[in-house]
Amino acid sequence: MKTLAFSLGLIAMPFALLSASPPNFKQVSKQANWVAHIDFQSILKSKIGSHVFSEIKKDPNVAQQIAGLKAALGIDVENLGSASAYGSGNEDEAVILAKGGINSSQIEGFASLNENVQVEERGNQTIYSFKKGSFCKLGPDSVIMGSNMKLLGHGLDVLSGKSPAQSEKRMTSLLNEMVDQPMALMTMHLTKVMAEQKRSLSVPEAALLKKTGLMGFALGESGQSMRMAMVMQAENEETAVHLENILRGASSLMALGTDIQIQPELDEILPKMKSSVSRSKKNVGMMIEVETDLLLEKISEEMQRRAAKQSISNQDSLPR
């Protein structure tokens, strides 16, 4: 099961850095195998997010890059609004809808100056395509982006109603029940995503995941702690009972402080996490809670380590 835990961690961890409210499924393609929604203002207002952002802004290079984004592209990092993203699971395919903190006319003007841009009129909309992506202005402070023109066109069709959108997910409601006003939220069809990414699994793991449908994650601040919730939807209640037992076993291992060797940093924090497991018919949930101050301590240590490493690298590059 270590490989399974590692696989789940690889998929979930990038989204743990995102802040989100429930996505608008009317804007999401029915073909999507994963969906995430990002609320950047919640990141900046959270205890961890505000600390990290204030620290990285102390770096003159970062501050210059933030100012450069606003001057050149009209992207105001400190006032970004929200973004929804979805895709098949293929690492090179995604559609993103962003709103707030964006001067879409300025981005459009910047793109039109690029000699490699391809411009295509689609009704009353203008699509700008590059080698590694396409985008289209939706409003004064909103845009839609795609990994390629075909995906972007499909995303526009979903918005206009020409292509079907997803229905509201029960999974989202369950996650909101476990984490009040989650900062990060995503759902996925795990087996479909892993198939798109061509991940190999052992026979027992493949058999287990085959009986698991939708999966969801949520992250939020609650008082002096951070909470992460995971929900797995089984194909039937019998399978759900087995999933419940597996998660209870994992919860017990964490309580005992067992080293599961996912990452050294996580192995140090895991024994200090509080966890609980619950089941409602076919849905099995696991809640993990850890003190915010502990996470801030570890994040600060990592930032200091990287800063020291960068300082040594800079010194080594100076002429002797």
N, C-alpha and C positions, 0 to 999 in steps of 0.2 A: 504493500500500500504506500510505501515511501515515494515511488514514482508517481502515483496518483496524486499524493499530497503536493509533490513538487510541481506537477502539471497544473493543478488548480492554483497554486501560488503564482506561477508564471503568468497565468491569465488574469488573475485578480489584482496583483500588485500594482500594475500601471494605473489602474483606475482608483486605487486607494489615495492617489495624490490629487484626485479631482474632487470638486465640490458640486453637488447637484441637488435639484428638486426633481420631482417626477417628470419624465419626458412627455411631450405631446405626441401621442401615438398616431394622431391624424396626419402628422408630417413625416411619419416613418413608413418606409416601404414594407409591404407584406412579405417580401422576399428576404428581409433582413434576418440574420441569425443572431446578431447581438445589437444592443441598443444602450447608449449611455447619454446622460444629460449633465451639463456642467454649468454651475452658477458661480462665476468668478468672484462676484462680490462676497459670497459666503466664504470663499477661501480667504480673502483679504481681511474679513472681519473675525474669522476664527482665531483662537489663541495661538495655535501652531502656525497657521498661514500668515498671520500678521507678523509673528516673530521672524519667520523665515524670510518674508519679503523685505522687512526692515533691515535684516542683516545683509542680504545680497545686494541691496541698493547702496550699501556702504562701499562696495567695490566700484571705483570710478569707471571701469570698463562697462559694467552692467548698467550703471546710471546713464552712461553715454548711449548705450544700445537702446534703452527705453526711450530716451529723448529722440533718438534717431528714427525709431519706429513711428513716433507721433508726427515728426516733421516730414518724413518721406512718404509714409503710407497712410497717415491719419489714424493709426491704431493707438489708442490711449490705454495703455496696460492697466493703469490704476483705476480706470472706470469701465473696464470690460463688463459686459452684461452676462449673457448666457450662450451656450452652444449645445446643440444636440448632434450626436454622431451615430451612425449605424453602418453595418456592412455584412458581408457574407461570412467573414472569418478569415478570408484570404488577407494576408498581411499587406498586400498592395492595393486593397480595395476598400474605400470608405466614402461616405457622403457626410458632409458637415454643414449644419445651418447655424450661423452665428448672428447675434443681435446685441447691440449696445456697445459703446466705447469704440465704434468704428465709423469713420467717414468714408462711406462706400464710394462716393464720387471721386474722392482723392485717390483711393485704391484703383478705381477704374482708369483715372487719368494716368497714373503711374504705369499701369499695365499696358496701356495703349502706346506708350513710348518705347516699349521693348520690341526690338527688331525681329525677335523670334516668335512673337505672339501671333496666334491665328484668331481672327475675329469672325464670329458667325451670328447673324441675326436669326432669332427664333421667335416669330411673332413680334411682340413689342419688347422683347428682352434681348440683350446682347451678351453673348458668351465669349469669354476670353480663355484661350487654351494655350498651354505651354507643354514642354516635354514631359513634365511630371505633375500635371494637374490642370484643372479648369475651374473657373469661377464665374458667377453671375450676380449682379446687383439685384437685390429684392426690394430694398427701400433705402432711405437716407442713412440708416445705421444698421443695415442687415445685408448679409450676402449668403449665398449657398456655394459650396465648394465640392468638387469631386475628384477622385484620383485620375479620371479621364473624362473625355467629353460624353461618352456613352453613359457613364454612371451619373454625371451631372444632369444629362437630359432625362434620365429615369427619375432622378430626384425632383426635377421640375414637374414631371408628369404626375408624381404623387401629390405635390402641392396643389396642382390644378384639378385633381380628381380623375385624370385620365388613366392612372395606374392605381390599383388598390392599396390602401394603407392598412396598418395593423389595427386590431381592436385593443381596447384597454386591457391591460394584463392584471390578472388576480395577483400575480407575483408582486407587482408594485405595491398593491395594497398591503400585502403581508409584510413587506419590508418596512413600510411606513408605520405599521403597528409595532414592529420590533425596535425601530430607531425613529424617534420623533423628529420630524423635519430633517431628514438625512442630508448630510453634506455631500456625499458621493452615492451615486446610484447607477446600477447597470443590470441588465438581464441578458441572458444568452441561452441558446440551444447548444449545450456543451458538446454533444456528440457531433453535431453538424459543424461547429467551429473547429473542433480538433480534426475532423475529416478534411476540411478546407486547408488546414495547416499541415496536413499529412504527418501528424504525430503518431508515433508507434506506442502501443500499450500491450501489457501482458494480457494473457487470456482472461484471468479473473477480473482485471480492471476493465477490460473491454466489455465483458459480460455485465458488469455492474453499471457502467455508464450507458449501455444500450437500453437499460431499463429506467434511465433517468431522463426526463424531458427538459423542461425549462429550469434554469438556475439563476439566482439573483444575489447581488451583493449590495450592501448599504453601509455607509460610514457617517458618523455624526458625533458632535460634541454634546455631552450631557453633564452639566455641572462641572466637576473637576476631572472628568474622565472622557476618553474617546471610546465609542462603541462601534463594533463592526458586526454586522449580521449577514448570515448566509442562509439561503433557502434553496432546497432541492426538491423538485416535484417529481415523484416516482410515477410509474405507469399504473400502479395499483397500490392498495394499502399494505399488502403482504411485502412488497418490495420496500415500501416506506418504513416498515418495522425493521428490516435489515439495515437500511440506511441510518435509522435512528440509533441502532446498536453500534454501528461503526463510528458515528459521530460522538456517542457517549464514551466509547473507548478512547478516541482522540482527546476528548475533554479530560479524561482521567489521566492520560499521559502528560498533558500540559500541567495538570495540578501536581503531579509528582515531580515535575521539573525534568522530564526525560528529554534528552538531546535528540531531536528528530533530524538534525543536520540539513535544514533547508538553506539557511544562511547563518553565519556566526552571530550577526547582530540580532537576528530574530531568536536564536537559541538562548541569548542572554535575557531577552524580554519575556519569552513564553512562560517561564515559571511564575512570573509576577502578574500574569493575566488571569482574570476571572472569566469562567466560561459556563454556559448553560445550554441545554439541548431541549427542544420541544417538538411535538408532532401534532398536526391536525389533519386527520385523514391521510391524503396522499402527499401532503407537504411536510417536510422535515426542516426545522430551523436550528441554527446554532448562533448563539450570541457570545461575543468576546469583548471584554472590557478591560482597559488599562488606563492608569493614571496619566493625565495629559502632561504633568510635570516630568514624569519619567521619559515620555517620548520626546519632550523638548530637550531634556538632558542628553539623550542619545543623538538627536538631530544636531545639537550644538557641537557635540564631540566629533561627529562626522564632518561637519562644516569646518571645524578647526583643523582636523586632520588633513582635509583636502587643501585648505589654505596654506598649511605648512608645506605640504608636498609641492604645491604650485610655486611657493616662494623659493624652495630649494631648486626647482627646475629652472626658474628665472635666473637665479644666481649662476647656475651651471652654464647657462647660455650666454652670459656676459663675456666679452673678450678679455683675455688674460694679458 
